[in-house]
Amino acid sequence: MAMFDDLDVDTIWLDGSFVDWNSAHTHVLSHGLHYGVGIFEGVRCYNTEKGPAIFRWDDHLTRFYNSAKPYEMDIGYSPEILTEATTELIRRQNLQSCYIRPIAYFGYDRLGLSPVGIPVQVAIACWPWGVYLGEEALTSGVDVMVSSWKRYSSEQVPVNAKTTGLYVNSVLASEEAHRNGFTEAVLLNIDGNVAEGAGENIFLIRNGEIYTPDLSQGVLAGITRDTIISLAREKGYTVHDDAVISEDELYEADELFFTGTAAEVTPIKKVGKTTIGKGSRGDITKDLQSTFFDVLNRRVDDHDDWFTYI
């Protein structure tokens, strides 16, 4: 059965109106479908101790608009309109926690590479979605492989734009990992250094210090990546967020973990056949993960400005 068939959701915001979930259509000749020119975000709303709240919505929305810029895409709606549409969509469906997917893409008008003059369609959907890599993965960790596919560089495409078509790269890497019995893939950049996971940023811990690839390494500027860097520094850890990490360093790490809106903070227990550290969630990963979820669930008062309450 399809993923969405089991969900109790019935409404999508599309081009300024709330429409029935099954009526939110786009034309088969839409430019974005044929050429991959669309931009999107993945955002989570948590059922916190202070009520349902969207985590770092403003930052996701800023990235959404910034992603549109390289393609000269006019979203056509203000951030205030998209915020109200999203919060109302969550309220209408009585969701306490959910995953939120805003998307904008060049729609139906004509085909041909140039999107100039083609109307932009904008949609927002939300639905309940659990732990992306599995509930057990948060404690036990996941097995990953280094993909044979390389991450594209900023000389080829705008890597900091969250573009629909660019995720073909992630699909290829992730499916390669699944075929070989792994949960997820790690991609190297064209220079052979570590970039990120198929849909996640990656962190390495060595001798008590934390490393994550610099954005120049073909890395998306992840919101969760930024969150973990901030929280780790507040706790007194030394964080190198401008690192260049070789493939060999992955195998020699004391701890590794993924971050992302979907993956949250997920430990990595093996890379290929090599066990990382003690083969389970490491102490620093556990500490950061605990801190992260304390903030997300509003068990602490810190960073209340990161939340948009429903």
Secondary structure, DSSP 8 states (H G I E B T S, - for coil): --GGGGS---EEEETTEEEEGGG----TT-HHHHH--EEE--EEEEEETTEEEEETHHHHHHHHHHHHGGGT----S-HHHHHHHHHHHHHHTT-SSEEEEEEEEE-SS--SS--TT--EEEEEEEE----TT-TTHHHH-EEEEEEEEEE--TTTS-TTS-BTGGGHHHHHHHHHHHHTT-SEEEEEETTSBEEEESSSEEEEEETTEEEEE-GGGT----HHHHHHHHHHHHTT--EEEEE--BHHHHHH-SEEEEEETTTEEEEEEEETTEE-TTSS--HHHHHHHHHHHHHHTTSS-TTGGGEEE-
